[in-house]
Each structure stands twice: as structure tokens, then as C-alpha cells.
Amino acid sequence: MQFAASVIRRFRYVDGYHQLTFVTPENGMEKLLANQVAVITGASSGIGYGVAKALADAGAAVVLNYHSHADAAQRLAEEIERTGGAALAVQADVADPAQVDNMFDACRAHFGTVDIVVANSGMQKDSAFADMTLQDWQTVLATNLTGQFLTAQAAVKEFRRRGPRDVSKALGKIICMSSVHEVIPWAGHVNYAASKGGIQMFMKSLAQEVAPERIRVNSIAPGAIRTPINKDAWDTVAAREKLLKLIPYGRVGDVDDIGKAAVWLASDESDYVVGTTLFVDGGMTLYPGFADNG
């Protein structure tokens, strides 16, 4: 979504940093995430790319983390800025604590602080269990689970450092990107499924710990989402028909579906939602194989 030509950009000077307020003359309402700053890990492709665009469209300044696709991250930053937003592309391996700290340092240097963190970086290294190497196991867990730990830890420290801001009811918001495979077993993908199952209890335990500080932690669990990485699962008629048997709602999801969910969880519209996994899956977790009594 692009801003209409009539969108007004209001600048204000807060805590030594320029902040933007986006107002549409049609309704006179500020955007849901106006004057907030969001860090999105793994933002150069797929779900992270879509989430970053959605948060920017909702008024947030965005820090676009990438691991190895610098050109894609920079193109997204330029696209966001062309439509009146603010963006910064930052390289970091989320499994490396020093690089995560550097990413948050860059965010503070450019935007002053951070209000929203979407821990999205993820990867797969699939194989039959007996053939899976220890390196494949450890690499997936390092990015998918340890990366969320390090990113969320840096976020909590930053929220505490800067204290309350009048841009949100919460001190800060953390969104962990999980998967339907936090509850659905997935043969041939034990490292990936284990990492997502770990995210479920990581998110809930962290949410329980920091909720008294008005830090909200939640997860999004996508189902089948149309991205380049899983193109083989939906790109042909035969593949799509097979996939749709697992989706009661009858369509494959798009990154926009996840982006809208992220905007809601990051906004004050969901201020009383804490420690919850939001499944965005077209009903995949309804066990459709049992629709006809199994």
C-alpha cells in the first residue's frame, strides 16, 4: 500500500530526534504506529519483508535487518522512503550477540530508540532425522531460537533504558515469529519444528516475566504463506491442490496477512493481548483431516 499524494507528514522534535506523524485528510486520523520505531529481523525477503512494509505503512520508522541480502533490504528502505516513510537497513547475524548489540546501537543512533521489535529471522535445513547433521541442527536452532532470545533481550534492555514514551500505552512490544509447527509435528523437519516449539514457551515465559513492566510479548504463527522460499508448495496446480487440503479456508496465505496481524499486535488496539500466539493459518491448526470424523 502506498500513501496517497494528499497524505500530510507532520514533523515534531522529540528527545533530540525528528519523528514523523502521518495524517490522512480523508479521516483526520493518525496512523496506528505513528512516531514509533520498529526493528524487524530478517526483513529482506518473505514474511519479514511484508511485515516491514506493513509497519511502515502504519506510520512506524523501520530498521530493516538482513543477514546476506543487502540489495533487497536497501531497495525496501528506498521504497519506504519514496512513499514518505523512514527506514534504515542494518546487517546483522541474529545468532551473534555482538552483532545484535550493534544493530540496536545503529537503531538508537539513527532513530533514538525502539518501540516495537519483530523477531522474524528464520531458516530451514531439512533432512530425514537419521541423516541430519549436528551442524544442521545447531544452525537452525541458533538462528530460529537463540536469535529470538538475543533480539528480545536487547529489546527489553532498551525499553528499560529509555522508559515510557507517550506514543504507546506499553513500554515496548515484542512479536516473535513462530509457525503452525509450534504445535503441528513435521517429519523431516525436526530441527525447524523444535525451534518453533521452543519459541512458544520462550514467548510465554518472557511475557509472564516482563508484563508487570508493561512490555507486551506475543507471537504470530503463520501457516502456508506464499513466499519464494516455499514456491514449490503452491506454484503448480497439483502442488496447490495438495496444499489446500490442509487449509479449511481454501486459500494460500500472503505476506500481507501476516503484516496486518503484526500491525495489530504492535498497536494499542491489542493493548490487553499479552503472551498469546496469533495463528494466521486459514484454519490449518483445526486438523482438517478429522472434518469427516477422521
C-alpha positions as CSV (number, residue, x, y, z in Angstrom):
1,M,0.0,0.0,0.0
2,Q,1.3,3.5,-0.9
3,F,0.4,6.7,0.7
4,A,-1.9,8.9,-1.3
5,A,-0.4,12.2,-2.6
6,S,-2.6,14.1,-0.1
7,V,-1.0,12.5,2.9
8,I,0.3,15.1,5.3
9,R,3.7,14.5,7.0
10,R,3.9,16.3,10.3
11,F,7.3,16.6,11.9
12,R,8.0,17.0,15.6
13,Y,11.2,17.1,17.6
14,V,11.2,14.6,20.4
15,D,14.2,13.6,22.6
16,G,16.6,15.1,20.1
17,Y,15.3,13.1,17.1
18,H,13.0,14.0,14.3
19,Q,9.8,11.9,14.3
20,L,7.0,11.7,11.8
21,T,3.3,11.8,12.3
22,F,1.2,10.6,9.3
23,V,-2.3,12.0,8.9
24,T,-4.8,11.4,6.1
25,P,-7.1,14.3,5.4
26,E,-9.9,11.9,4.5
27,N,-10.3,10.8,8.1
28,G,-8.1,13.1,10.1
29,M,-6.7,10.1,12.0
30,E,-3.1,9.4,12.8
31,K,-1.7,6.1,11.6
32,L,-1.7,3.3,14.2
33,L,2.1,3.3,14.7
34,A,2.8,7.0,14.1
35,N,6.0,8.2,15.8
36,Q,7.1,4.7,16.8
37,V,10.3,2.9,15.7
38,A,10.3,-0.8,14.8
39,V,13.1,-3.3,14.3
40,I,12.3,-6.2,12.0
41,T,14.9,-9.0,11.8
42,G,15.1,-11.0,8.5
43,A,13.4,-8.1,6.7
44,S,15.0,-8.5,3.3
45,S,12.6,-11.2,2.0
46,G,9.4,-13.2,2.6
47,I,7.4,-12.6,5.7
48,G,9.9,-10.2,7.2
49,Y,9.7,-8.0,4.0
50,G,5.9,-7.9,4.2
51,V,5.8,-7.2,7.9
52,A,8.3,-4.3,7.5
53,K,6.2,-2.8,4.7
54,A,3.1,-3.1,6.8
55,L,4.6,-1.5,9.8
56,A,6.0,1.4,7.7
57,D,2.6,1.9,6.1
58,A,1.1,2.1,9.6
59,G,3.5,5.0,10.3
60,A,6.5,3.4,12.1
61,A,10.0,4.2,11.2
62,V,11.6,0.8,10.5
63,V,15.0,-0.8,10.9
64,L,15.4,-3.5,8.3
65,N,17.7,-6.2,9.5
66,Y,19.2,-8.5,6.9
67,H,21.9,-11.2,7.1
68,S,23.1,-11.6,3.5
69,H,20.7,-9.8,1.1
70,A,21.9,-6.2,1.3
71,D,20.5,-5.2,-2.1
72,A,16.9,-6.3,-1.3
73,A,17.0,-4.6,2.1
74,Q,18.3,-1.4,0.6
75,R,15.6,-1.5,-2.1
76,L,12.9,-1.8,0.5
77,A,14.3,1.0,2.5
78,E,14.3,3.2,-0.6
79,E,10.8,2.2,-1.4
80,I,9.6,3.1,2.1
81,E,11.3,6.5,1.9
82,R,9.8,7.2,-1.5
83,T,6.4,6.9,0.0
84,G,7.1,9.2,2.8
85,G,8.4,6.8,5.5
86,A,11.6,6.4,7.3
87,A,13.8,3.3,7.0
88,L,17.3,2.1,7.8
89,A,18.9,-1.2,6.5
90,V,21.3,-2.8,9.0
91,Q,23.3,-6.0,8.5
92,A,23.5,-8.4,11.5
93,D,23.6,-12.1,12.2
94,V,20.9,-12.5,14.9
95,A,22.7,-15.5,16.4
96,D,25.8,-13.4,17.2
97,P,25.3,-11.3,20.4
98,A,27.8,-8.6,19.4
99,Q,26.1,-8.1,16.0
100,V,22.7,-7.9,17.7
101,D,24.0,-5.2,20.1
102,N,25.5,-3.3,17.1
103,M,22.1,-3.4,15.3
104,F,20.4,-1.8,18.3
105,D,23.2,0.7,18.6
106,A,22.6,1.7,15.0
107,C,18.9,2.0,15.7
108,R,19.5,4.3,18.6
109,A,22.0,6.4,16.7
110,H,19.5,6.9,13.8
111,F,16.1,7.0,15.4
112,G,16.8,7.5,19.1
113,T,15.2,4.3,20.5
114,V,12.9,1.4,19.5
115,D,9.3,0.7,20.5
116,I,8.5,-2.4,18.5
117,V,10.6,-5.5,17.8
118,V,9.6,-8.3,15.4
119,A,11.9,-11.2,15.9
120,N,11.4,-12.8,12.5
121,S,14.7,-14.2,11.3
122,G,14.4,-17.9,10.5
123,M,15.8,-20.7,8.3
124,Q,15.4,-24.4,7.4
125,K,17.9,-27.1,6.8
126,D,15.7,-30.1,6.2
127,S,16.5,-33.8,6.1
128,A,15.4,-37.2,7.5
129,F,16.3,-37.4,11.2
130,A,18.9,-40.1,10.9
131,D,20.7,-38.1,8.2
132,M,20.6,-34.7,9.9
133,T,24.0,-33.4,10.9
134,L,24.7,-31.8,14.3
135,Q,25.6,-28.7,12.4
136,D,22.3,-28.6,10.6
137,W,20.5,-29.0,14.0
138,Q,22.6,-26.3,15.7
139,T,22.5,-23.8,12.8
140,V,18.7,-23.8,12.7
141,L,18.3,-23.6,16.5
142,A,20.9,-20.8,16.6
143,T,19.0,-18.6,14.1
144,N,15.4,-19.5,14.9
145,L,15.5,-19.7,18.7
146,T,18.8,-18.2,20.0
147,G,18.3,-15.3,17.6
148,Q,14.9,-14.6,19.1
149,F,16.4,-14.7,22.6
150,L,19.2,-12.3,21.8
151,T,16.9,-9.9,19.9
152,A,14.3,-9.9,22.6
153,Q,16.9,-9.4,25.3
154,A,18.3,-6.4,23.6
155,A,14.8,-5.0,23.2
156,V,13.9,-5.4,26.8
157,K,17.1,-3.7,27.9
158,E,16.4,-0.8,25.5
159,F,12.8,-0.4,26.7
160,R,14.0,-0.2,30.3
161,R,16.8,2.2,29.4
162,R,14.6,4.8,27.8
163,G,11.5,4.5,29.9
164,P,7.9,5.3,29.0
165,R,7.0,7.3,25.9
166,D,3.7,8.9,25.0
167,V,3.5,7.1,21.6
168,S,2.1,3.9,23.1
169,K,0.4,2.6,26.3
170,A,3.0,-0.2,26.5
171,L,6.7,0.4,27.4
172,G,7.5,-1.8,24.4
173,K,6.2,-4.5,22.2
174,I,7.9,-7.7,21.1
175,I,6.5,-10.0,18.4
176,C,8.1,-13.4,18.0
177,M,7.6,-15.0,14.5
178,S,6.7,-18.6,15.1
179,S,4.9,-21.2,12.9
180,V,2.0,-23.6,13.0
181,H,4.7,-26.1,13.5
182,E,5.0,-25.0,17.1
183,V,2.0,-27.3,17.6
184,I,1.9,-29.4,14.4
185,P,4.6,-32.1,14.2
186,W,6.6,-32.1,10.9
187,A,8.5,-35.2,10.0
188,G,11.7,-34.5,8.1
189,H,12.0,-31.1,9.7
190,V,12.7,-31.9,13.4
191,N,15.2,-29.0,13.8
192,Y,12.8,-26.4,12.5
193,A,9.8,-27.8,14.4
194,A,11.8,-28.0,17.6
195,S,12.9,-24.4,17.2
196,K,9.3,-23.2,16.7
197,G,8.0,-25.3,19.7
198,G,10.7,-23.6,21.7
199,I,9.6,-20.2,20.6
200,Q,6.1,-20.9,22.1
201,M,7.4,-21.4,25.6
202,F,10.1,-18.8,25.3
203,M,7.5,-16.2,24.3
204,K,5.1,-17.1,27.1
205,S,7.7,-17.3,29.8
206,L,9.2,-13.9,28.7
207,A,5.7,-12.4,28.5
208,Q,5.0,-13.6,32.1
209,E,8.2,-12.0,33.3
210,V,8.0,-8.6,31.8
211,A,4.3,-7.9,31.6
212,P,4.4,-6.1,35.0
213,E,6.6,-3.5,33.3
214,R,4.0,-3.0,30.6
215,I,6.1,-4.8,28.0
216,R,3.9,-6.9,25.7
217,V,5.3,-10.1,24.2
218,N,3.2,-12.1,21.7
219,S,3.8,-14.4,18.8
220,I,2.4,-14.9,15.3
221,A,2.2,-18.4,13.9
222,P,1.9,-18.3,10.1
223,G,0.5,-21.3,8.2
224,A,1.2,-21.7,4.5
225,I,2.2,-18.3,3.3
226,R,3.1,-17.6,-0.4
227,T,6.8,-16.7,-0.4
228,P,9.7,-17.5,-2.8
229,I,11.2,-19.9,-0.3
230,N,8.3,-22.3,-0.4
231,K,7.3,-21.7,-4.1
232,D,7.4,-25.5,-4.8
233,A,4.4,-26.0,-2.4
234,W,2.0,-23.7,-4.2
235,D,3.3,-22.8,-7.7
236,T,1.7,-25.7,-9.7
237,V,-1.9,-26.8,-9.8
238,A,-1.0,-30.2,-8.4
239,A,1.0,-28.7,-5.5
240,R,-1.6,-26.1,-4.7
241,E,-4.4,-28.7,-4.6
242,K,-2.4,-30.9,-2.3
243,L,-1.7,-27.9,0.0
244,L,-5.2,-26.7,0.0
245,K,-6.4,-30.0,1.5
246,L,-4.6,-28.8,4.7
247,I,-6.3,-25.3,4.7
248,P,-10.0,-25.3,5.6
249,Y,-10.4,-21.7,4.5
250,G,-9.4,-22.7,0.9
251,R,-6.6,-20.3,0.0
252,V,-2.9,-19.9,0.5
253,G,-1.9,-17.0,2.7
254,D,0.0,-13.9,1.6
255,V,2.6,-11.9,3.4
256,D,0.1,-9.1,3.7
257,D,-2.0,-11.4,6.0
258,I,1.0,-11.6,8.4
259,G,1.8,-7.9,8.0
260,K,-1.7,-6.9,9.1
261,A,-1.5,-9.2,12.1
262,A,1.8,-7.6,13.1
263,V,0.5,-4.1,12.9
264,W,-2.4,-5.0,15.2
265,L,-0.2,-6.7,17.7
266,A,2.2,-3.8,17.7
267,S,-0.5,-1.2,18.1
268,D,-2.6,-0.1,21.1
269,E,-5.6,-1.8,19.5
270,S,-4.2,-5.0,21.1
271,D,-3.0,-3.5,24.4
272,Y,-4.7,-6.2,26.5
273,V,-3.2,-9.0,24.5
274,V,-0.2,-10.5,26.3
275,G,1.5,-13.9,26.0
276,T,-0.7,-15.0,23.1
277,T,0.1,-16.8,19.9
278,L,-2.0,-15.5,17.0
279,F,-2.4,-18.2,14.4
280,V,-2.7,-16.8,10.9
281,D,-3.2,-20.1,9.0
282,G,-6.5,-20.3,7.3
283,G,-7.5,-23.0,9.8
284,M,-4.6,-25.3,9.3
285,T,-4.4,-26.0,13.0
286,L,-8.0,-27.2,13.0
287,Y,-6.8,-30.6,12.0
288,P,-8.8,-30.7,8.7
289,G,-8.2,-34.5,8.3
290,F,-10.8,-35.0,11.0
291,A,-13.5,-33.0,9.3
292,D,-15.2,-36.2,8.2
293,N,-14.8,-38.0,11.5
294,G,-11.2,-38.8,10.7
